[in-house]
Amino acid sequence: MANSNNVLLITSEFPPQPGGIGNHAYNLALYLTRSGYDVTILTDIRSSDGREENDFDKTLPFKINRVKRRNLIVFTYLKRVKETISSAKKNDIILVSGKFSLWMVNILKLLSSKTIIAIVHGSELQLKGKAANKLTTKSLQKCKRVIAVSNFTKSLLPDLLKAKTEVIANGFSLDVPSNTRQTSKPVFPKLITVGNVTQRKGQKNVINALPKLIEKWPKLEYHIVGIPTDQEKLMNLAKEIGVDKSIFFHGKVSEKTKITLLQESNIFVMLSETTDFGDVEGFGIAILEANALGIPAIGSKKCGIEDAIENRKSGILVSPGNIDEVCIAVEDILNDYQNYSENASAWSTNFRWDVVIEKYIKVLNESSKKTYK
């Protein structure tokens, strides 16, 4: 049982709207609740009328307070500040996740001595503009502890913050019978990427590698699952280089359909890259979900994916723009598919939320006892 039982989690994203930060916040709240904590979520309403959120919130086993976004963003900010101050008074420990949530620390520390723990994912540490980065650093300095979702994310922090930073990898929750896992060697590659169709997720890098891959495996398929933000742009690229017949866009799908599409594939690919705005892949939870189904992964070096893949065991790390490396990785996995599949499944068990939550509880308990300067 926790030393401080009431926890406020302030997050910039939360389901039913998509987003990795939101998925993380939901599971963190759920598993803390199951562990005996009294959890309150403070977040935004993202839909136009709030109905999606209202229906979803009725299913939650913890309290949630949402701030409606207004046309004049300043009124949204003021409402967030008001609700943050009010909610903080009722809780012992405050967790902040996401850029704006993190910046709220500066206000909270003026009014309260409550324990504040920051969760950093990556992109909030590489913001454009010195003022924004300075504000982020000041906020983190005022937190008692910092949790980074990967060693790569921790490496982005200023050295003065690393002493009080704990790395706790993102967790996943995916209940699938073990007899549905992949093991047998595929006849040809059926690649899949799950995630928002954007520069950061790297679908473009996979498409650029397809001409060479299709030369070796003419029946190759590439399935793209996720919000179709840049879909039209990628469709045009695929047509331009003559690989559009091998690509299948599925858009945003239900959890059940996502699992089905994963089961029908045999290699998960996430060739993420850092965007011009500093947006970076902090971890790569979708990789572990695929691994749980026995699907090995190919992912990018020099980002949080390095923590999500056990290189040459659960999958292979490559330079995302290096087509030769990608092609060799696909061939290596296919040639030793059973070992990669079994290793991927075993590796994923380290990241299940029932394992990850114990690390969070340890930090919460320690934070109620120690002071970090």
C-alpha positions as CSV (number, residue, x, y, z in Angstrom):
1,M,0.0,0.0,0.0
2,A,1.2,3.5,-0.8
3,N,2.5,5.9,1.8
4,S,0.5,8.7,0.1
5,N,-2.7,7.3,-1.3
6,N,-4.2,10.2,-3.2
7,V,-2.7,10.8,-6.6
8,L,-3.5,13.5,-9.2
9,L,-2.3,12.8,-12.7
10,I,-2.3,15.9,-15.0
11,T,-1.9,14.8,-18.6
12,S,-2.0,16.6,-22.0
13,E,-3.7,13.6,-23.7
14,F,-6.2,11.0,-22.6
15,P,-8.5,8.4,-24.3
16,P,-10.8,8.1,-26.1
17,Q,-8.7,10.5,-28.2
18,P,-5.6,8.8,-29.6
19,G,-2.0,9.4,-28.5
20,G,0.8,7.6,-26.8
21,I,0.9,10.0,-23.8
22,G,-2.8,9.4,-23.3
23,N,-2.5,5.6,-23.6
24,H,0.3,5.7,-21.0
25,A,-1.7,8.0,-18.6
26,Y,-4.8,5.8,-18.9
27,N,-3.0,2.6,-18.0
28,L,-0.9,4.3,-15.3
29,A,-4.2,5.5,-13.6
30,L,-5.9,2.1,-14.1
31,Y,-3.1,0.1,-12.6
32,L,-2.5,2.6,-9.7
33,T,-6.2,2.3,-8.9
34,R,-6.0,-1.5,-8.9
35,S,-3.0,-1.2,-6.5
36,G,-5.1,0.7,-4.0
37,Y,-4.4,4.4,-4.9
38,D,-7.2,7.0,-5.2
39,V,-6.5,8.5,-8.6
40,T,-7.8,11.7,-10.2
41,I,-7.1,12.6,-13.8
42,L,-7.0,16.2,-15.0
43,T,-7.0,16.6,-18.8
44,D,-8.8,18.2,-21.8
45,I,-11.9,17.6,-23.8
46,R,-10.7,17.2,-27.4
47,S,-13.9,16.3,-29.3
48,S,-16.1,19.1,-30.6
49,D,-19.1,18.3,-28.3
50,G,-17.5,16.2,-25.6
51,R,-19.8,13.2,-26.1
52,E,-17.0,10.8,-26.8
53,E,-15.3,11.7,-23.6
54,N,-18.5,11.7,-21.6
55,D,-19.4,8.1,-22.8
56,F,-15.8,6.9,-22.2
57,D,-15.5,8.5,-18.7
58,K,-18.6,6.6,-17.5
59,T,-16.5,3.4,-17.8
60,L,-13.6,4.5,-15.7
61,P,-12.9,3.2,-12.2
62,F,-11.2,6.5,-11.1
63,K,-12.2,10.2,-11.1
64,I,-11.6,12.4,-14.1
65,N,-11.9,16.2,-14.5
66,R,-11.8,17.6,-18.1
67,V,-11.3,21.1,-19.3
68,K,-13.2,22.2,-22.4
69,R,-11.0,23.8,-25.1
70,R,-12.3,27.2,-26.0
71,N,-11.8,29.2,-29.2
72,L,-9.6,31.7,-27.4
73,I,-6.8,29.5,-26.1
74,V,-6.1,31.9,-23.3
75,F,-9.4,31.1,-21.6
76,T,-8.5,27.4,-21.9
77,Y,-5.2,28.0,-20.2
78,L,-6.8,30.0,-17.4
79,K,-9.4,27.2,-16.8
80,R,-6.6,24.6,-16.7
81,V,-4.7,26.7,-14.1
82,K,-7.8,27.1,-12.0
83,E,-8.7,23.3,-12.1
84,T,-5.0,22.4,-11.5
85,I,-4.8,24.5,-8.3
86,S,-8.2,23.2,-7.0
87,S,-7.3,19.5,-7.7
88,A,-3.8,19.8,-6.3
89,K,-5.2,20.7,-2.9
90,K,-7.1,17.4,-2.6
91,N,-4.1,15.1,-3.4
92,D,-0.9,14.0,-1.8
93,I,1.2,13.3,-4.9
94,I,1.0,15.1,-8.3
95,L,2.1,13.4,-11.5
96,V,2.5,15.6,-14.6
97,S,2.8,14.2,-18.2
98,G,3.0,16.2,-21.4
99,K,4.3,19.7,-22.2
100,F,1.6,22.0,-20.7
101,S,1.1,19.7,-17.7
102,L,4.8,20.0,-17.0
103,W,4.7,23.8,-17.2
104,M,2.0,23.9,-14.6
105,V,4.6,22.8,-12.1
106,N,5.9,26.4,-11.9
107,I,2.5,27.6,-10.7
108,L,1.9,24.7,-8.4
109,K,5.2,25.2,-6.6
110,L,4.3,28.8,-5.8
111,L,1.2,27.7,-4.0
112,S,2.0,24.3,-2.6
113,S,4.7,22.0,-1.2
114,K,3.0,18.9,-2.5
115,T,5.3,16.1,-4.0
116,I,5.4,16.5,-7.8
117,I,6.8,13.9,-10.1
118,A,7.3,14.5,-13.9
119,I,6.9,11.9,-16.6
120,V,8.9,12.8,-19.7
121,H,8.3,11.1,-23.1
122,G,10.8,12.9,-25.4
123,S,9.3,15.5,-27.6
124,E,8.8,18.0,-24.7
125,L,12.5,18.0,-24.2
126,Q,13.3,19.1,-27.8
127,L,11.0,22.1,-28.2
128,K,11.8,24.8,-30.7
129,G,12.7,28.1,-29.0
130,K,15.1,28.8,-26.1
131,A,12.3,30.2,-23.9
132,A,10.2,27.0,-24.1
133,N,13.2,24.7,-23.3
134,K,14.2,27.0,-20.4
135,L,10.7,26.8,-19.0
136,T,10.7,23.0,-19.3
137,T,14.0,22.7,-17.5
138,K,12.9,25.1,-14.7
139,S,9.7,23.0,-14.3
140,L,11.7,19.8,-14.1
141,Q,14.1,21.3,-11.5
142,K,11.1,21.9,-9.2
143,C,9.9,18.3,-9.4
144,K,11.0,15.9,-6.7
145,R,11.6,13.1,-9.2
146,V,11.6,12.7,-13.0
147,I,10.6,9.5,-14.7
148,A,11.8,9.1,-18.3
149,V,10.1,6.5,-20.5
150,S,13.4,5.3,-22.1
151,N,17.2,5.7,-21.7
152,F,17.1,7.8,-24.9
153,T,14.6,10.2,-23.3
154,K,16.8,10.4,-20.2
155,S,19.8,11.3,-22.4
156,L,17.9,14.4,-23.7
157,L,17.7,15.8,-20.2
158,P,20.3,18.4,-18.9
159,D,23.0,16.7,-16.7
160,L,21.7,18.6,-13.6
161,L,18.5,16.6,-13.8
162,K,19.8,13.1,-14.4
163,A,20.6,12.3,-10.8
164,K,16.9,12.4,-9.8
165,T,15.7,10.7,-13.0
166,E,14.4,7.1,-13.1
167,V,13.9,5.2,-16.3
168,I,10.7,3.3,-16.4
169,A,9.8,2.0,-19.9
170,N,6.2,2.4,-21.2
171,G,4.0,-0.6,-20.4
172,F,1.4,-2.3,-22.6
173,S,-1.8,-4.2,-21.9
174,L,-2.9,-6.7,-24.6
175,D,-4.8,-9.9,-23.7
176,V,-4.3,-12.4,-26.5
177,P,-4.3,-16.2,-26.1
178,S,-0.8,-17.6,-26.6
179,N,-2.0,-20.0,-29.3
180,T,-2.5,-17.0,-31.6
181,R,1.2,-16.1,-31.7
182,Q,3.3,-16.3,-34.9
183,T,6.1,-18.9,-35.0
184,S,6.3,-20.5,-38.5
185,K,8.5,-19.0,-41.2
186,P,6.5,-16.7,-43.5
187,V,6.4,-17.3,-47.3
188,F,6.8,-13.5,-47.9
189,P,7.0,-10.4,-45.8
190,K,3.8,-8.9,-44.6
191,L,5.0,-5.7,-42.9
192,I,2.9,-3.5,-40.7
193,T,3.2,-0.1,-38.9
194,V,0.7,1.0,-36.3
195,G,0.7,4.7,-35.4
196,N,-0.3,8.1,-36.6
197,V,0.7,8.5,-40.3
198,T,3.3,11.2,-39.8
199,Q,6.9,12.0,-40.4
200,R,7.8,10.9,-36.8
201,K,6.4,7.4,-37.2
202,G,8.5,6.8,-40.3
203,Q,6.0,5.2,-42.8
204,K,7.7,7.2,-45.5
205,N,11.0,5.5,-44.8
206,V,9.4,2.1,-45.1
207,I,7.8,3.1,-48.5
208,N,11.1,4.3,-49.8
209,A,12.6,0.8,-49.0
210,L,9.8,-1.1,-50.8
211,P,11.1,-1.0,-54.4
212,K,14.2,-3.0,-53.3
213,L,12.2,-5.3,-51.0
214,I,9.6,-6.0,-53.7
215,E,12.4,-7.0,-56.1
216,K,13.2,-9.9,-53.8
217,W,9.6,-10.6,-52.6
218,P,7.2,-9.6,-55.3
219,K,4.2,-10.5,-53.1
220,L,5.3,-8.3,-50.2
221,E,2.5,-6.4,-48.5
222,Y,2.8,-3.3,-46.3
223,H,-0.1,-2.4,-44.0
224,I,-0.4,1.0,-42.5
225,V,-2.7,1.4,-39.5
226,G,-3.4,4.7,-37.8
227,I,-4.9,8.2,-38.1
228,P,-4.3,9.1,-41.8
229,T,-2.7,12.5,-41.2
230,D,-0.2,12.3,-44.1
231,Q,-1.9,9.5,-46.0
232,E,-2.5,11.4,-49.2
233,K,1.2,12.5,-49.3
234,L,2.4,8.9,-48.8
235,M,-0.1,7.6,-51.4
236,N,1.4,10.0,-53.9
237,L,4.9,8.9,-53.0
238,A,3.9,5.3,-53.4
239,K,2.5,5.9,-56.9
240,E,5.5,7.9,-57.9
241,I,7.9,5.1,-57.1
242,G,5.6,2.3,-58.3
243,V,4.8,0.5,-55.1
244,D,1.2,1.6,-54.4
245,K,-0.2,-1.9,-55.3
246,S,1.7,-3.3,-52.3
247,I,0.4,-0.8,-49.7
248,F,-2.8,-1.0,-47.7
249,F,-4.0,2.0,-45.7
250,H,-6.4,1.0,-42.9
251,G,-6.9,4.3,-41.1
252,K,-7.9,4.5,-37.5
253,V,-9.3,1.1,-36.4
254,S,-10.8,-0.5,-33.3
255,E,-8.6,-2.4,-30.9
256,K,-10.0,-5.7,-32.1
257,T,-9.3,-4.9,-35.7
258,K,-5.8,-3.7,-34.8
259,I,-5.0,-7.1,-33.2
260,T,-6.4,-8.9,-36.2
261,L,-4.3,-6.9,-38.6
262,L,-1.2,-7.6,-36.4
263,Q,-1.9,-11.3,-36.4
264,E,-2.2,-11.3,-40.2
265,S,1.3,-9.7,-40.5
266,N,4.7,-11.1,-39.7
267,I,7.1,-8.2,-39.2
268,F,6.4,-4.9,-37.4
269,V,8.3,-1.9,-38.8
270,M,8.7,1.5,-37.2
271,L,11.4,3.5,-38.9
272,S,10.8,6.6,-36.8
273,E,12.7,9.8,-37.3
274,T,13.0,13.1,-35.4
275,T,11.0,15.9,-37.1
276,D,12.0,19.4,-37.9
277,F,10.0,20.5,-34.8
278,G,12.0,18.2,-32.5
279,D,9.2,15.6,-32.2
280,V,10.9,12.3,-31.4
281,E,9.9,8.7,-30.7
282,G,10.3,8.4,-26.9
283,F,9.7,4.6,-26.8
284,G,7.5,2.7,-29.2
285,I,4.8,0.8,-27.3
286,A,3.2,-0.5,-30.5
287,I,6.3,-2.6,-31.0
288,L,5.8,-4.5,-27.7
289,E,2.1,-5.1,-28.6
290,A,3.3,-6.8,-31.8
291,N,6.0,-8.7,-29.9
292,A,3.3,-10.1,-27.6
293,L,1.8,-11.7,-30.6
294,G,5.1,-13.2,-31.6
295,I,5.8,-10.6,-34.3
296,P,9.4,-9.4,-34.5
297,A,10.2,-5.8,-35.1
298,I,12.5,-3.6,-37.2
299,G,13.0,-0.2,-35.6
300,S,15.1,3.0,-35.7
301,K,18.4,3.6,-33.9
302,K,19.0,6.8,-32.0
303,C,15.6,7.2,-30.5
304,G,13.5,5.6,-27.7
305,I,12.9,2.5,-29.9
306,E,16.4,1.3,-28.8
307,D,14.8,0.4,-25.5
308,A,11.8,-1.3,-27.1
309,I,13.8,-3.8,-29.2
310,E,16.3,-6.3,-27.9
311,N,18.6,-6.1,-30.9
312,R,19.1,-9.3,-32.9
313,K,16.7,-11.1,-30.5
314,S,13.2,-9.6,-30.5
315,G,14.0,-7.7,-33.7
316,I,16.6,-5.5,-35.4
317,L,17.7,-1.9,-35.0
318,V,18.5,0.0,-38.2
319,S,19.3,3.5,-39.5
320,P,15.8,4.5,-40.7
321,G,16.9,6.0,-44.0
322,N,19.3,3.2,-44.9
323,I,17.4,1.0,-47.4
324,D,20.1,-1.6,-47.5
325,E,20.0,-2.1,-43.7
326,V,16.2,-2.4,-43.8
327,C,16.3,-5.0,-46.5
328,I,19.0,-7.1,-44.7
329,A,17.0,-6.9,-41.5
330,V,13.9,-8.2,-43.2
331,E,15.8,-11.1,-44.7
332,D,17.6,-11.9,-41.5
333,I,14.3,-12.1,-39.6
334,L,12.6,-14.3,-42.2
335,N,15.6,-16.7,-42.3
336,D,15.4,-17.2,-38.5
337,Y,11.8,-16.4,-37.9
338,Q,10.9,-19.0,-35.2
339,N,13.7,-17.7,-32.9
340,Y,12.9,-14.1,-33.5
341,S,9.2,-14.8,-32.9
342,E,9.8,-16.7,-29.6
343,N,12.3,-14.1,-28.4
344,A,9.9,-11.3,-29.2
345,S,7.1,-12.9,-27.2
346,A,9.4,-13.5,-24.2
347,W,10.9,-9.9,-24.4
348,S,7.4,-8.4,-24.3
349,T,6.6,-9.8,-20.9
350,N,9.1,-7.4,-19.3
351,F,6.8,-4.5,-20.4
352,R,3.4,-5.6,-19.3
353,W,1.7,-3.1,-17.1
354,D,1.4,-5.4,-14.1
355,V,5.2,-5.4,-14.1
356,V,5.8,-1.8,-14.9
357,I,3.4,-0.5,-12.3
358,E,5.5,-1.9,-9.5
359,K,8.4,0.4,-10.6
360,Y,6.0,3.4,-10.4
361,I,4.8,2.4,-6.9
362,K,8.4,2.2,-5.8
363,V,9.1,5.7,-7.0
364,L,5.9,7.0,-5.4
365,N,6.9,5.5,-2.0
366,E,10.4,6.7,-2.2
367,S,9.3,10.2,-3.1
368,S,7.2,10.5,0.0
369,K,10.4,9.9,2.1
370,K,13.3,11.5,0.4
371,T,14.2,15.0,-0.8
372,Y,16.1,15.5,-4.1
373,K,17.8,18.8,-4.7
